[in-house]
Amino acid sequence: MADSQKDINELLKVKREKLAAFQETGKDPFKIVKYDVTNHSKEIRNNFDKFEGTEVSVAGRLISKRVMGKASFCDVLDRDGKIQSYVSKNDIGEENYADFKKFDIGDIVGIKGVVFKTQKEEISIKAHEVTLLSKSLQTLPEKFHGLKDQDLRYRQRYVDLIVNPDVRDTFFKRSAIIKSVRKFLDGRGYLEVETPTLQTIAGGAAARPFITHHNTLDLDMYMRISLELPLKRLIVGGLERVYEIGRVFRNEGISVRHNPEFTLIELYEAFTDYKGMMDLIEDMIRAVCKEVTGGTKVVYQGTEIDFGKPFERITMLEAVKKYAGVDFDQINTIDEARQTAKEHNIEFEERHQKGDILNLFFEKFVEEKLIQPTFLMDHPVEISPLTKRKPDKPDYTERFELFVIGRELANAYSELNDPIDQRKRFEHQEMLREQGDDEANMIDEDFMLALEYGMPPTGGLGMGIDRLVMLLTDAPSIRDVLFFPTMKPIAAKQQIE
């Protein structure tokens, strides 16, 4: 066994011995059921003039301790940050001071005392009572090196939050972003709703679902891959403006941009179209960015993104012509599209139609070049089964995707409300499933019935909350903005390695 591991094992043993000693003398911290916290660190630091000379009670994790004979200094980390405390034998008594000296870094403590400033002008609490509230039986990462192992940080987020202040800030911002989105939509007259996570049809997106089984009903069910179809049913029911922020689940790969479960917002508004959705999402992102960051410009991984300027609007046809030099308006047959793909080294499948191949061109030649906020519009009908066709160009649809830093952030349509056309689109998707495309849509007969009752012209939009948080917090990976990203269990990971 390495010397460092022996040292750690010895420290862990000592911690347990200290706990046993406290318990034997009737000072078991785990029997304390509550502690009255009156204030937090940030509130005290930001309002020193108000708190100077007054008594406060704070509680948090002991993250440093400097014992100097009859007096000591320690730092306590609470929800909002850290605050220093001055602890002396004269103020808390000889026995309590002896106990305090046995406290370990990582222990949870409560401190009651008077707010003052030290000779070095540091805002502190002069303790007259120190209470051990919970004993830490593990060791925190070394003070100056922190928790550096990225894999371990994701697995042990609870430790990551203790030792890395920037991580706390990211998740406080995440909460603020979601709150700001809600505030914006509520102000526009939208109703927040909740729809089922377990569904009998995995619809509303092209994605592979997770399958589970309901024992009582003896029925296979799906974890939802989208929020779309239930929300559209509510539009049929006359609610007019609805949104949901919820978890969705897609049984797909894991990368810096993808996690099998993620947070999606979808919203639907009756009597508008995809251009109305463009205006809405542009206004919303600008408002959220300004409220959370204080401005409309952010720097993401070294690149400045300006949400204050009008977002660029370009059709998929225009974008492919601009960046790949191929004009699909001049391509009339599937054979011509396939030949053009071969000439540009684009791999395609036998089932792919002209519109699918256009999208493959976009993915290869255009996507990564859309750095500033850009609405990519008018997708082919083949890849947009739930979208209205363009009246003047029926092979294309009233759809857009919002790209920022070369990544899709949002997807929106003028929603297809023609039940006859919708059934034909679903039947085409069913054919694709039979040909082996397990991401193709299934026919949702209840949704078809809802459409037959009549859905008004509607604009709909979906946006990945996690990707928005990544942009506004300069996070390189989606795992950095999820408290508990999906990870392979350590035992299974070790077997593979």
GUKOL-432751 format. One record per residue (C-alpha): residue in three letters; x, y negated, z. Coordinates in Angstrom, 3 decimals. Each point is the difference from the previous one (the first is absolute). Example, Ala and Ser with C-alpha at 12.3 -4.5 7.8 and 13.67 -1.06 7.14 Angstrom:
GUKOL-432751
REC   residu         c1         c2         c3
REC      Ala     12.300      4.500      7.800
REC      Ser      1.370     -3.440     -0.660
END
This chain:
GUKOL-432751
REC   residu         c1         c2         c3
REC      Met      0.000      0.000      0.000
REC      Ala      1.364     -3.441     -0.933
REC      Asp      1.068     -2.297      2.836
REC      Ser     -2.595     -2.615     -1.012
REC      Gln     -2.794      2.566      0.266
REC      Lys      1.299      1.095      3.409
REC      Asp     -0.067     -3.633      1.139
REC      Ile     -3.592     -0.392     -1.208
REC      Asn     -1.076      3.195      1.738
REC      Glu      1.576     -1.223      3.217
REC      Leu     -1.822     -3.333     -0.280
REC      Leu     -3.309      1.772     -0.539
REC      Lys      0.657      2.167      3.046
REC      Val      0.751     -3.071      2.134
REC      Lys     -3.235     -1.675     -1.141
REC      Arg     -2.027      2.989      1.146
REC      Glu      1.845      0.099      3.310
REC      Lys     -0.828     -3.684      0.559
REC      Leu     -3.648      0.680     -0.756
REC      Ala     -0.042      2.895      2.468
REC      Ala      1.580     -2.216      2.660
REC      Phe     -2.650     -2.686     -0.493
REC      Gln     -2.744      2.605      0.167
REC      Glu      1.395      1.496      3.233
REC      Thr     -0.146     -3.409      1.697
REC      Gly     -3.603     -0.612     -1.090
REC      Lys      0.905     -2.388     -2.844
REC      Asp     -1.121      2.092     -2.955
REC      Pro     -0.449     -2.486     -2.884
REC      Phe     -2.349      2.368     -1.814
REC      Lys     -2.574     -0.356      2.782
REC      Ile     -0.388     -3.723     -0.717
REC      Val     -3.205     -0.392     -1.992
REC      Lys      0.034     -3.723     -0.832
REC      Tyr      1.999     -3.205      0.273
REC      Asp     -1.462     -3.485     -0.219
REC      Val      1.816     -1.837     -2.793
REC      Thr     -0.765     -3.715      0.065
REC      Asn      2.187     -1.211     -2.846
REC      His      2.332      1.059     -2.813
REC      Ser      3.526     -1.085     -0.854
REC      Lys     -0.748     -2.163     -3.033
REC      Glu     -2.743     -1.914      1.788
REC      Ile      2.363     -0.807      2.866
REC      Arg      2.923     -0.969     -2.247
REC      Asn     -2.121     -2.230     -2.225
REC      Asn     -1.710     -1.765      2.900
REC      Phe      2.746     -0.351      2.583
REC      Asp     -1.142     -3.419      1.195
REC      Lys     -3.380      1.503      0.847
REC      Phe      1.396      3.116      1.713
REC      Glu      3.033     -1.435      1.834
REC      Gly     -0.357      0.714      3.705
REC      Thr     -3.100      2.163     -0.389
REC      Glu     -0.351      3.685      0.782
REC      Val     -0.383      2.458     -2.850
REC      Ser     -0.119      3.773     -0.415
REC      Val      1.559      1.571     -3.091
REC      Ala      0.578      3.614     -0.929
REC      Gly      2.048      1.758     -2.624
REC      Arg      3.048      2.089     -0.752
REC      Leu      3.308     -0.625      1.759
REC      Ile      2.458     -0.551     -2.848
REC      Ser      2.992     -1.424      1.878
REC      Lys      1.205     -0.294      3.583
REC      Arg      2.995     -1.835      1.466
REC      Val      0.547      0.873      3.665
REC      Met      2.189     -2.453      1.922
REC      Gly      0.101      1.061      3.655
REC      Lys     -2.960     -1.522      1.802
REC      Ala     -1.574     -1.478     -3.138
REC      Ser     -0.671      1.204     -3.534
REC      Phe     -1.379     -1.096     -3.342
REC      Cys     -2.102      2.181     -2.249
REC      Asp     -1.914     -0.358     -3.252
REC      Val     -3.509      1.358     -0.424
REC      Leu     -1.499      0.637     -3.442
REC      Asp     -3.776     -0.382     -0.248
REC      Arg     -2.386     -0.196     -2.955
REC      Asp      1.207     -3.434     -1.092
REC      Gly      3.735      0.190      0.654
REC      Lys      2.379     -0.090      2.925
REC      Ile      0.322     -2.140      3.106
REC      Gln      2.715     -0.138      2.626
REC      Ser     -0.539      0.601      3.705
REC      Tyr      2.208     -0.872      2.964
REC      Val     -0.210      2.691      2.691
REC      Ser      1.709     -0.467      3.377
REC      Lys      0.147      1.989      3.244
REC      Asn     -1.108     -3.068      1.972
REC      Asp     -3.164     -0.425     -2.076
REC      Ile     -1.245      3.592     -0.316
REC      Gly      1.535      1.629      3.084
REC      Glu      2.892      2.376      0.534
REC      Glu     -1.911      3.274     -0.633
REC      Asn     -1.726     -1.247     -3.118
REC      Tyr      3.264     -1.386     -1.325
REC      Ala      1.678      3.355      0.547
REC      Asp     -2.813      1.604     -1.994
REC      Phe      0.341     -2.613     -2.758
REC      Lys      3.695      0.819     -0.407
REC      Lys     -1.016      3.590     -0.779
REC      Phe     -2.325     -1.052     -2.822
REC      Asp      1.218      1.061     -3.457
REC      Ile     -0.059     -1.762     -3.345
REC      Gly     -3.240      1.102     -1.645
REC      Asp     -2.071      0.112      3.197
REC      Ile     -3.340     -1.835      0.010
REC      Val     -0.084     -2.632      2.755
REC      Gly     -2.293     -2.673      1.357
REC      Ile      1.449     -3.282      1.273
REC      Lys     -1.831     -2.571      2.086
REC      Gly      1.702     -3.285      0.700
REC      Val      0.380     -3.720     -0.676
REC      Val      0.996     -1.508     -3.348
REC      Phe      3.189     -2.090      0.004
REC      Lys      3.071     -0.846     -2.076
REC      Thr      3.474      1.273      0.803
REC      Gln      3.095     -2.202      0.031
REC      Lys      0.508      1.100     -3.610
REC      Glu     -3.484     -1.344     -0.833
REC      Glu     -1.481      3.450     -0.625
REC      Ile     -3.691      0.343      0.832
REC      Ser     -0.293      2.761      2.582
REC      Ile     -2.142      1.462      2.762
REC      Lys      1.319     -0.030      3.567
REC      Ala     -1.370      3.327      1.195
REC      His     -1.487      0.530      3.434
REC      Glu     -1.464      3.356     -0.930
REC      Val      1.311      2.664     -2.435
REC      Thr     -1.989      3.183     -0.669
REC      Leu      1.036      3.130     -1.867
REC      Leu     -3.063      0.815     -2.135
REC      Ser      1.318      2.876     -2.116
REC      Lys      3.279      1.907     -0.050
REC      Ser      1.727      0.449     -3.351
REC      Leu      1.514      3.472     -0.249
REC      Gln      1.729     -0.631     -3.329
REC      Thr      2.835     -2.322     -1.010
REC      Leu     -0.512     -2.929     -2.342
REC      Pro      2.368     -0.442     -2.968
REC      Glu      3.253     -1.760      0.832
REC      Lys     -0.549     -3.734      0.431
REC      Phe      2.163     -1.429     -2.780
REC      His     -0.525      2.662     -2.648
REC      Gly     -3.711      0.548      0.393
REC      Leu     -1.986      2.683     -1.781
REC      Lys      1.683      0.133     -3.410
REC      Asp     -1.027      3.431     -1.328
REC      Gln     -2.834     -0.893     -2.403
REC      Asp     -1.590      3.431      0.129
REC      Leu      0.032     -0.044      3.806
REC      Arg     -1.475     -3.508      0.063
REC      Tyr     -3.041      1.194     -1.948
REC      Arg     -0.386      3.140      2.121
REC      Gln      0.419     -1.797      3.317
REC      Arg     -1.746     -3.278     -0.727
REC      Tyr     -0.592     -0.463      3.728
REC      Val      3.774     -0.304      0.517
REC      Asp      0.385     -2.095     -3.149
REC      Leu     -2.511     -2.517      1.370
REC      Ile      1.899     -0.230      3.290
REC      Val      3.465     -0.654     -1.401
REC      Asn     -0.658     -1.799     -3.314
REC      Pro     -1.843     -3.338      0.408
REC      Asp     -0.334     -0.427     -3.783
REC      Val     -2.124      3.138     -0.136
REC      Arg     -2.404     -1.456      2.542
REC      Asp     -0.224     -3.180     -2.048
REC      Thr     -0.872      1.997     -3.131
REC      Phe     -2.933      1.707      1.684
REC      Phe     -1.245     -3.185      1.624
REC      Lys      0.038     -1.515     -3.509
REC      Arg     -1.814      3.032     -1.365
REC      Ser     -2.792     -0.583      2.497
REC      Ala     -0.074     -3.703     -0.866
REC      Ile     -0.201      0.785     -3.745
REC      Ile     -2.981      2.323      0.445
REC      Lys     -1.688     -2.509      2.280
REC      Ser      0.559     -2.739     -2.589
REC      Val     -1.454      2.152     -2.809
REC      Arg     -3.113      0.613      2.101
REC      Lys     -0.299     -3.698      0.809
REC      Phe      0.211     -0.911     -3.689
REC      Leu     -2.610      2.505     -1.151
REC      Asp     -2.353     -0.655      2.899
REC      Gly      0.187     -3.664     -0.947
REC      Arg     -1.086      0.892     -3.534
REC      Gly     -3.129      1.758      1.234
REC      Tyr      1.283      3.579     -0.224
REC      Leu     -1.310      2.695      2.341
REC      Glu      2.557      2.397      1.490
REC      Val     -1.260      3.602     -0.083
REC      Glu      1.181      3.533      0.734
REC      Thr     -0.484      2.998     -2.285
REC      Pro      0.781      3.722      0.489
REC      Thr      3.559      1.269      0.070
REC      Leu     -1.153      3.570     -0.687
REC      Gln     -1.685      0.280     -3.389
REC      Thr     -1.431      2.816     -2.106
REC      Ile      1.355     -1.598     -3.188
REC      Ala      3.477     -1.513     -0.229
REC      Gly     -0.829     -2.925     -2.254
REC      Gly      0.817     -3.599     -0.781
REC      Ala      3.645      0.492     -0.976
REC      Ala      2.346      2.216     -1.992
REC      Ala      1.739      1.827      2.826
REC      Arg      0.465      3.470      1.464
REC      Pro     -2.051      0.377      3.205
REC      Phe      0.574      1.777      3.285
REC      Ile     -2.524      2.815      0.442
REC      Thr     -1.448      1.082      3.333
REC      His     -2.867      2.255      1.079
REC      His     -3.083     -0.742      2.070
REC      Asn     -0.718      3.147      2.008
REC      Thr     -3.631     -0.675      0.925
REC      Leu     -1.025     -0.820     -3.562
REC      Asp      2.448      2.559     -1.434
REC      Leu      0.973     -2.662     -2.491
REC      Asp      3.289     -1.187     -1.462
REC      Met      0.349     -3.756      0.360
REC      Tyr      2.517     -2.612     -1.081
REC      Met      1.813     -2.729      1.849
REC      Arg     -0.958     -3.109     -1.930
REC      Ile      2.406     -1.230     -2.678
REC      Ser     -1.887     -3.254     -0.488
REC      Leu     -2.711     -2.166      1.557
REC      Glu     -1.637     -0.833     -3.315
REC      Leu     -3.070      2.150     -0.572
REC      Pro     -1.628     -0.385      3.451
REC      Leu      0.500     -3.771     -0.154
REC      Lys     -1.645     -0.168     -3.430
REC      Arg     -2.980      1.853      1.429
REC      Leu     -0.331     -2.882      2.487
REC      Ile      0.005     -2.474     -2.886
REC      Val     -2.854      2.027     -1.519
REC      Gly     -1.724     -0.331      3.378
REC      Gly      0.106     -3.792     -0.288
REC      Leu      2.795     -0.970      2.425
REC      Glu      1.647     -2.082     -2.799
REC      Arg      3.385     -0.615      1.679
REC      Val      1.718      2.786      1.941
REC      Tyr      3.522      0.989      0.969
REC      Glu      1.732      2.729      1.941
REC      Ile      3.524      0.253      1.396
REC      Gly      0.708      3.659      0.567
REC      Arg      2.354      2.927     -0.247
REC      Val      0.023      2.052     -3.198
REC      Phe      1.864      3.249     -0.642
REC      Arg      1.771      1.147     -3.153
REC      Asn      1.832      3.312     -0.223
REC      Glu      2.881     -1.393     -2.008
REC      Gly      3.678     -0.831      0.270
REC      Ile      1.735     -2.024      2.697
REC      Ser      2.212     -2.936     -0.942
REC      Val      0.828     -3.555      1.072
REC      Arg     -3.393     -0.995     -1.474
REC      His     -2.119      3.056      0.785
REC      Asn     -1.204      1.668      3.173
REC      Pro     -2.628      2.788     -0.089
REC      Glu     -2.290     -2.097      2.196
REC      Phe     -0.115     -3.743     -0.387
REC      Thr     -2.252     -2.989      0.642
REC      Leu     -2.118     -1.256     -2.847
REC      Ile     -2.404     -2.896     -0.259
REC      Glu     -2.769      0.204     -2.558
REC      Leu     -2.603     -2.693     -0.575
REC      Tyr     -2.971     -0.322     -2.320
REC      Glu     -1.998     -3.044     -0.972
REC      Ala     -3.219      0.038     -1.973
REC      Phe     -0.580     -2.407     -2.893
REC      Thr      3.673     -0.628     -0.788
REC      Asp      2.648      1.663     -2.189
REC      Tyr      3.722      0.784     -0.042
REC      Lys      0.863     -3.642     -0.618
REC      Gly     -1.875     -0.892      3.172
REC      Met      2.115      2.645      1.760
REC      Met      3.170     -1.609     -1.385
REC      Asp     -0.954     -3.341      1.497
REC      Leu     -0.933      1.628      3.299
REC      Ile      3.184      2.060      0.471
REC      Glu      2.232     -2.907     -1.034
REC      Asp     -1.691     -2.292      2.521
REC      Met      0.077      2.680      2.701
REC      Ile      3.674      0.908     -0.324
REC      Arg      0.958     -3.667     -0.079
REC      Ala     -2.072     -0.721      3.120
REC      Val      1.326      3.035      1.896
REC      Cys      3.599     -0.754     -0.922
REC      Lys     -0.337     -3.597      1.155
REC      Glu     -1.700      0.938      3.269
REC      Val      2.464      2.756      0.920
REC      Thr      3.301     -1.411     -1.301
REC      Gly     -0.699     -3.743      0.060
REC      Gly      0.428     -0.462     -3.769
REC      Thr     -0.731      1.501     -3.403
REC      Lys      3.528      1.180     -0.839
REC      Val      1.630      3.132      1.362
REC      Val      3.342      1.653     -0.642
REC      Tyr     -0.275      3.705     -0.681
REC      Gln      3.287      1.931     -0.050
REC      Gly      1.849     -3.086     -1.225
REC      Thr     -2.586     -1.139     -2.597
REC      Glu     -2.211     -3.021      0.635
REC      Ile     -3.670      0.622     -0.728
REC      Asp     -2.228     -3.040     -0.475
REC      Phe     -3.646      0.629      0.849
REC      Gly     -0.729     -3.729     -0.241
REC      Lys      0.141     -0.152     -3.805
REC      Pro     -2.871      1.285     -2.172
REC      Phe      0.508      3.712     -0.613
REC      Glu      0.930      0.922     -3.583
REC      Arg     -2.683      1.802     -2.039
REC      Ile      0.983      2.350     -2.844
REC      Thr     -1.766      2.906     -1.701
REC      Met      1.592      3.437     -0.176
REC      Leu      0.114     -0.321     -3.807
REC      Glu      1.798     -3.360      0.259
REC      Ala      2.420      1.294      2.646
REC      Val      1.026      3.081     -2.012
REC      Lys      0.416     -2.130     -3.122
REC      Lys      2.100     -2.536      1.957
REC      Tyr      2.309      2.412      1.840
REC      Ala      0.026      3.102     -2.245
REC      Gly     -0.497     -1.639     -3.380
REC      Val     -2.892      2.343     -0.860
REC      Asp     -3.387     -1.366     -1.106
REC      Phe     -2.650      2.605      0.830
REC      Asp     -2.589     -2.103     -1.841
REC      Gln      1.743      1.231     -3.159
REC      Ile     -0.148      3.651      1.100
REC      Asn     -3.276      1.517     -1.160
REC      Thr      0.253      3.748      0.595
REC      Ile      1.162      2.364      2.699
REC      Asp      2.610      1.414     -2.420
REC      Glu      1.479     -3.472     -0.501
REC      Ala      0.092     -0.533      3.776
REC      Arg      1.776      3.310      0.563
REC      Gln      2.543     -0.707     -2.728
REC      Thr      0.709     -3.437      1.509
REC      Ala      0.477      1.600      3.407
REC      Lys      2.520      2.468     -1.420
REC      Glu      1.923     -2.850     -1.642
REC      His      0.284     -1.694      3.411
REC      Asn      0.892      3.183      1.924
REC      Ile     -3.251      0.024      1.953
REC      Glu     -1.183      3.422      1.091
REC      Phe     -3.727      0.671     -0.228
REC      Glu     -2.378      2.921      0.411
REC      Glu     -2.300      1.541     -2.580
REC      Arg     -3.064     -1.337      1.825
REC      His      1.218     -3.615     -0.163
REC      Gln     -1.954     -2.346     -2.239
REC      Lys      1.075     -3.330     -1.489
REC      Gly     -0.894     -1.902      3.172
REC      Asp      1.960      2.431      2.178
REC      Ile      3.064     -0.503     -2.187
REC      Leu     -0.385     -3.791      0.183
REC      Asn      0.084      0.344      3.785
REC      Leu      3.148      2.150     -0.212
REC      Phe      1.655     -2.813     -1.992
REC      Phe     -1.047     -2.464      2.689
REC      Glu      1.440      2.149      2.783
REC      Lys      3.339      0.442     -1.793
REC      Phe      0.614     -3.433     -1.486
REC      Val     -2.081     -2.536      1.942
REC      Glu     -0.859      0.869      3.593
REC      Glu      3.361     -0.693      1.637
REC      Lys      0.263     -3.378     -1.756
REC      Leu     -3.119     -1.490      1.635
REC      Ile      1.747     -1.677      2.935
REC      Gln     -2.106     -3.087      0.727
REC      Pro     -3.728      0.599      0.693
REC      Thr     -1.521      1.161     -3.298
REC      Phe     -3.464      1.196     -0.965
REC      Leu      0.424      2.840     -2.511
REC      Met     -3.399      0.098     -1.760
REC      Asp     -2.219      1.961     -2.364
REC      His      1.061      3.616      0.434
REC      Pro     -0.951      2.752     -2.484
REC      Val     -3.278      1.768      0.683
REC      Glu      1.795      3.373      0.236
REC      Ile      1.640     -0.962      3.305
REC      Ser     -2.952     -1.979      1.400
REC      Pro     -2.939      2.386      0.526
REC      Leu     -1.941     -2.287      2.348
REC      Thr      0.418     -3.264     -1.900
REC      Lys     -2.183     -1.983     -2.416
REC      Arg      1.165     -0.148     -3.595
REC      Lys      0.898     -3.372     -1.528
REC      Pro     -2.981     -0.997     -2.156
REC      Asp      2.241     -1.210     -2.832
REC      Lys      2.544      2.834      0.292
REC      Pro     -1.721      3.179      1.241
REC      Asp      3.174      2.119      0.042
REC      Tyr      1.182     -2.209      2.876
REC      Thr     -1.489     -0.893      3.362
REC      Glu     -0.527     -2.980      2.277
REC      Arg      2.652      1.069      2.479
REC      Phe      3.125     -1.486      1.499
REC      Glu      2.860      1.088      2.205
REC      Leu      1.920     -2.566      2.019
REC      Phe      3.763      0.550     -0.160
REC      Val      2.586     -1.605      2.262
REC      Ile      3.716      0.848      0.058
REC      Gly     -0.673      2.685     -2.631
REC      Arg     -2.546      1.822      2.158
REC      Glu     -3.768      0.323     -0.135
REC      Leu     -1.611     -1.819      2.914
REC      Ala     -3.684     -0.024     -0.996
REC      Asn     -2.365      1.538     -2.541
REC      Ala     -3.371     -1.443     -1.043
REC      Tyr     -2.836      0.415     -2.487
REC      Ser     -3.192     -1.298     -1.383
REC      Glu     -1.745      3.054      1.369
REC      Leu     -1.699      2.397     -2.387
REC      Asn     -3.722     -0.061      0.829
REC      Asp     -1.337      1.809     -3.061
REC      Pro     -0.946      3.494      1.267
REC      Ile     -0.042      1.491     -3.511
REC      Asp      3.501     -1.216     -0.820
REC      Gln      1.186      0.934      3.487
REC      Arg     -1.163      3.603     -0.432
REC      Lys      1.893      0.271     -3.293
REC      Arg      3.137     -1.319      1.699
REC      Phe     -0.389      2.483      2.869
REC      Glu     -0.527      2.864     -2.477
REC      His      3.252     -0.980     -1.723
REC      Gln      1.725      0.035      3.399
REC      Glu     -1.440      3.468      0.693
REC      Met      1.463      1.197     -3.309
REC      Leu      3.398     -1.341      1.062
REC      Arg     -0.291      1.895      3.302
REC      Glu     -0.724      3.192     -1.925
REC      Gln      3.151     -0.654     -2.017
REC      Gly      2.065     -0.122      3.181
REC      Asp     -0.139     -3.665      1.065
REC      Asp     -0.776      0.406      3.714
REC      Glu     -0.008     -3.792      0.453
REC      Ala     -2.952     -0.522     -2.350
REC      Asn     -3.350     -1.112      1.433
REC      Met     -2.794      2.419      0.918
REC      Ile     -3.644     -0.700     -0.852
REC      Asp     -1.720     -1.507      3.038
REC      Glu     -3.679      0.714     -0.625
REC      Asp     -1.216     -2.075      2.947
REC      Phe      1.953     -2.990     -1.311
REC      Met     -1.520      0.582     -3.435
REC      Leu     -3.460     -0.006      1.606
REC      Ala      0.820     -3.281      1.750
REC      Leu      1.020     -1.581     -3.324
REC      Glu     -3.289      1.102     -1.543
REC      Tyr     -1.842     -2.045      2.623
REC      Gly      1.943     -2.983     -1.360
REC      Met      3.222     -1.724      1.048
REC      Pro      0.359     -3.707     -0.822
REC      Pro      3.009     -1.316     -1.928
REC      Thr      2.770      0.355      2.578
REC      Gly      3.663     -0.804      0.470
REC      Gly      2.058      2.342      2.141
REC      Leu      3.546      0.005      1.305
REC      Gly      2.369      2.241      1.944
REC      Met      3.303     -1.057      1.579
REC      Gly      2.586      1.886      2.014
REC      Ile      0.291     -1.710      3.376
REC      Asp      3.348      1.669      0.671
REC      Arg      1.528     -1.390     -3.186
REC      Leu     -1.242     -3.497      0.838
REC      Val      1.593      0.321      3.440
REC      Met      3.237      1.174     -1.622
REC      Leu      0.070     -3.136     -2.165
REC      Leu     -0.712     -2.420      2.830
REC      Thr      2.456      1.604      2.461
REC      Asp      2.834      0.752     -2.473
REC      Ala     -0.241      3.726      0.780
REC      Pro      1.841      2.215     -2.533
REC      Ser     -2.050      3.139      0.727
REC      Ile     -3.646      0.709      0.768
REC      Arg      1.264      1.988      2.996
REC      Asp      1.204     -3.268      1.521
REC      Val     -3.569     -1.323      0.229
REC      Leu     -1.689      3.193      1.254
REC      Phe      0.238      0.775      3.700
REC      Phe      0.124      3.729     -0.668
REC      Pro      0.847      0.873     -3.616
REC      Thr     -0.457      3.573     -1.178
REC      Met      3.162      1.995      0.765
REC      Lys      0.987      3.619     -0.354
REC      Pro      0.202      1.610      3.468
REC      Ile      3.601      0.211      1.186
REC      Ala     -0.021      3.808      0.229
REC      Ala     -1.216      0.358     -3.581
REC      Lys      2.430     -2.689     -1.157
REC      Gln      2.930      1.836      1.569
REC      Gln     -1.013      3.281     -1.642
REC      Ile      0.074     -1.655     -3.415
REC      Glu      3.343     -1.637      0.655
END
